[in-house]
């Protein structure tokens, strides 16, 4: 599949699904707000991104994606030590209210800890915790994943501050209207903190890896990796941001000018020759 920032070919199954939805006058499902994080780390003069493959039994099973998931009610808890842009500033970048912005940012930080074992928090606004792979941290991560505790409670218990400045907003995608399960997903970029390492800990993944964006895209084109369009487009974007040199630092600089408030929603378009194509609007 050839895919870029303007669109991509429409697979026959999706075309038929979309046509049936519109023919039957279907009502679009309400998208669930979600967040996902591209963890990046330097690799020589280039960089790598962390991806996980969802287990077959899940929605999007067998598909490689970035760590992430839906916003949880606990993510909007108000009593949270916070470093970096405040929720009002985040609201401007994400195009939502301050309360909603806080929930999205917390969800991003929580999910990357749950699914990759990486914690974007520190004992003060200028530092980040080191290795969090010990047994006590793993027990806390499992409690968080099982919703036996909230993320704010975990940070408070450990006397940690959420480092919202380590999350860099990148884009926002909404699932097409004809899909039965829809998500309004905010994409963030984050550099892997010094002293931390990713771990294959999520029960929702059956394979994880670090891979150069260009290699991931090449393997997807060859049919070796299955990825959805938002993942493929985002990989292309971060690779392009660093193409002139600068590696992960160039990607971080590019995030400052990204529009993470206006959603991208793939829409089915049929060309004059009858060829179906999804456009990104």
MIFI-279981 format. One line per field, with one value per residue (C-alpha): residue number from 0; x, y, z. Coordinates in steps of 0.1 Angstrom, whole numbers, padded with zeros to 4 digits, always signed. Last residue first. Example, Ala and Ser with C-alpha at 12.3 -4.5 7.8 and 13.67 -1.06 7.14 Angstrom:
REM residues 2
nr 1,0
x +0137,+0123
y -0011,-0045
z +0071,+0078
//
This chain:
REM residues 281
nr 280,279,278,277,276,275,274,273,272,271,270,269,268,267,266,265,264,263,262,261,260,259,258,257,256,255,254,253,252,251,250,249,248,247,246,245,244,243,242,241,240,239,238,237,236,235,234,233,232,231,230,229,228,227,226,225,224,223,222,221,220,219,218,217,216,215,214,213,212,211,210,209,208,207,206,205,204,203,202,201,200,199,198,197,196,195,194,193,192,191,190,189,188,187,186,185,184,183,182,181,180,179,178,177,176,175,174,173,172,171,170,169,168,167,166,165,164,163,162,161,160,159,158,157,156,155,154,153,152,151,150,149,148,147,146,145,144,143,142,141,140,139,138,137,136,135,134,133,132,131,130,129,128,127,126,125,124,123,122,121,120,119,118,117,116,115,114,113,112,111,110,109,108,107,106,105,104,103,102,101,100,99,98,97,96,95,94,93,92,91,90,89,88,87,86,85,84,83,82,81,80,79,78,77,76,75,74,73,72,71,70,69,68,67,66,65,64,63,62,61,60,59,58,57,56,55,54,53,52,51,50,49,48,47,46,45,44,43,42,41,40,39,38,37,36,35,34,33,32,31,30,29,28,27,26,25,24,23,22,21,20,19,18,17,16,15,14,13,12,11,10,9,8,7,6,5,4,3,2,1,0
x -0090,-0070,-0084,-0092,-0094,-0119,-0112,-0143,-0125,-0138,-0123,-0143,-0135,-0138,-0129,-0099,-0104,-0075,-0084,-0075,-0060,-0025,-0013,+0025,+0047,+0064,+0066,+0092,+0118,+0113,+0117,+0149,+0162,+0154,+0178,+0194,+0197,+0177,+0155,+0146,+0112,+0107,+0111,+0087,+0061,+0065,+0061,+0030,+0015,+0022,+0007,-0024,-0028,-0030,+0001,+0007,+0044,+0061,+0039,+0068,+0053,+0051,+0087,+0098,+0078,+0093,+0128,+0123,+0109,+0140,+0128,+0126,+0105,+0075,+0056,+0025,+0009,-0023,-0008,+0017,+0051,+0076,+0099,+0112,+0143,+0150,+0183,+0179,+0143,+0131,+0122,+0085,+0062,+0025,-0005,-0040,-0067,-0104,-0114,-0142,-0155,-0183,-0163,-0185,-0176,-0139,-0116,-0105,-0068,-0049,-0013,+0021,+0020,+0053,+0053,+0083,+0069,+0041,+0066,+0042,+0057,+0065,+0061,+0058,+0024,+0014,+0025,+0005,-0026,-0025,-0023,-0053,-0053,-0068,-0074,-0059,-0032,-0025,-0022,+0001,+0023,+0025,+0036,+0062,+0075,+0080,+0096,+0122,+0119,+0116,+0151,+0157,+0131,+0131,+0144,+0136,+0101,+0109,+0109,+0103,+0077,+0075,+0075,+0085,+0073,+0061,+0024,+0014,+0040,+0032,-0005,-0002,+0018,-0006,-0037,-0023,-0019,-0055,-0070,-0052,-0065,-0100,-0099,-0082,-0110,-0101,-0082,-0051,-0025,-0047,-0059,-0023,-0017,-0047,-0036,-0002,+0028,+0057,+0055,+0024,+0018,-0017,-0049,-0074,-0082,-0090,-0069,-0090,-0119,-0098,-0087,-0084,-0052,-0015,+0018,+0025,+0011,+0017,-0014,-0020,-0052,-0067,-0094,-0080,-0080,-0050,-0027,-0016,+0019,+0040,+0062,+0091,+0107,+0143,+0167,+0194,+0230,+0238,+0205,+0189,+0156,+0120,+0088,+0058,+0029,-0008,-0038,-0075,-0109,-0137,-0154,-0192,-0205,-0217,-0254,-0260,-0283,-0284,-0267,-0241,-0230,-0231,-0209,-0184,-0182,-0178,-0150,-0133,-0133,-0120,-0090,-0090,-0058,-0041,-0044,-0027,+0001,+0014,+0004,+0013,+0000
y +0157,+0127,+0111,+0075,+0062,+0042,+0039,+0045,+0062,+0096,+0090,+0076,+0093,+0076,+0099,+0095,+0118,+0141,+0161,+0198,+0202,+0186,+0211,+0208,+0238,+0230,+0193,+0201,+0210,+0176,+0158,+0177,+0167,+0131,+0130,+0164,+0159,+0170,+0139,+0144,+0159,+0135,+0105,+0119,+0125,+0091,+0073,+0094,+0085,+0048,+0048,+0067,+0044,+0012,-0011,-0047,-0056,-0080,-0069,-0054,-0019,-0025,-0036,-0005,+0017,+0000,+0004,+0041,+0046,+0029,+0000,-0008,-0039,-0054,-0086,-0103,-0071,-0065,-0082,-0053,-0059,-0061,-0036,-0003,+0011,+0040,+0055,+0085,+0092,+0078,+0108,+0115,+0122,+0125,+0114,+0124,+0098,+0103,+0067,+0048,+0013,+0005,+0021,+0040,+0074,+0071,+0070,+0103,+0113,+0140,+0151,+0158,+0170,+0167,+0148,+0154,+0188,+0169,+0157,+0144,+0150,+0122,+0118,+0080,+0079,+0110,+0095,+0063,+0082,+0104,+0072,+0056,+0024,-0011,-0002,-0035,-0016,+0006,-0024,-0041,-0010,-0008,-0044,-0038,-0008,-0029,-0057,-0034,-0021,+0016,+0026,+0063,+0089,+0121,+0155,+0192,+0195,+0175,+0139,+0127,+0116,+0102,+0066,+0039,+0004,+0000,-0007,+0005,+0033,+0045,+0043,+0064,+0092,+0094,+0092,+0120,+0142,+0134,+0139,+0172,+0184,+0175,+0195,+0224,+0224,+0211,+0222,+0202,+0229,+0255,+0230,+0222,+0258,+0257,+0223,+0238,+0235,+0218,+0201,+0188,+0175,+0160,+0167,+0173,+0138,+0137,+0106,+0086,+0086,+0067,+0080,+0053,+0036,+0040,+0024,+0028,+0004,-0029,-0047,-0084,-0075,-0041,-0047,-0075,-0113,-0112,-0096,-0061,-0057,-0031,-0003,+0017,+0042,+0044,+0072,+0082,+0094,+0064,+0051,+0078,+0069,+0076,+0067,+0076,+0079,+0073,+0090,+0082,+0099,+0074,+0083,+0084,+0058,+0071,+0064,+0042,+0052,+0017,+0027,+0048,+0018,-0006,+0016,+0021,-0017,-0024,+0001,-0012,-0048,-0036,-0018,+0019,+0033,+0060,+0097,+0131,+0127,+0096,+0060,+0034,+0000
z +0057,+0046,+0014,+0011,-0025,-0045,-0082,-0103,-0132,-0121,-0086,-0057,-0023,+0011,+0040,+0064,+0094,+0105,+0136,+0140,+0175,+0172,+0146,+0145,+0147,+0181,+0171,+0144,+0171,+0188,+0155,+0148,+0182,+0175,+0145,+0136,+0099,+0069,+0070,+0107,+0101,+0071,+0094,+0119,+0092,+0075,+0108,+0114,+0080,+0086,+0121,+0110,+0080,+0100,+0103,+0093,+0091,+0066,+0037,+0017,+0021,+0058,+0059,+0040,+0064,+0095,+0080,+0073,+0109,+0124,+0146,+0183,+0189,+0207,+0202,+0217,+0230,+0251,+0281,+0283,+0298,+0270,+0286,+0275,+0292,+0315,+0326,+0303,+0294,+0260,+0239,+0236,+0207,+0211,+0190,+0201,+0192,+0187,+0184,+0167,+0170,+0144,+0115,+0091,+0105,+0098,+0129,+0143,+0142,+0161,+0155,+0171,+0207,+0225,+0258,+0280,+0291,+0308,+0334,+0360,+0394,+0418,+0455,+0451,+0467,+0447,+0414,+0420,+0432,+0400,+0379,+0395,+0415,+0412,+0375,+0364,+0344,+0374,+0398,+0372,+0370,+0408,+0410,+0383,+0402,+0433,+0413,+0397,+0361,+0370,+0361,+0366,+0376,+0357,+0367,+0363,+0377,+0408,+0420,+0384,+0359,+0324,+0334,+0308,+0314,+0277,+0279,+0314,+0315,+0280,+0288,+0320,+0303,+0273,+0296,+0318,+0287,+0275,+0309,+0314,+0280,+0289,+0321,+0302,+0276,+0241,+0210,+0217,+0217,+0234,+0260,+0267,+0277,+0300,+0314,+0325,+0302,+0320,+0355,+0373,+0407,+0405,+0425,+0397,+0387,+0349,+0342,+0367,+0343,+0318,+0284,+0258,+0247,+0238,+0230,+0193,+0167,+0149,+0139,+0147,+0166,+0156,+0183,+0205,+0202,+0178,+0203,+0194,+0180,+0198,+0184,+0198,+0174,+0164,+0156,+0131,+0134,+0156,+0170,+0192,+0210,+0203,+0221,+0198,+0222,+0219,+0234,+0233,+0233,+0224,+0191,+0192,+0167,+0134,+0126,+0096,+0068,+0054,+0021,+0040,+0062,+0033,+0012,+0040,+0047,+0010,+0007,+0038,+0024,-0010,+0006,-0002,-0016,+0005,+0012,+0013,+0039,+0022,+0016,-0010,+0000
//
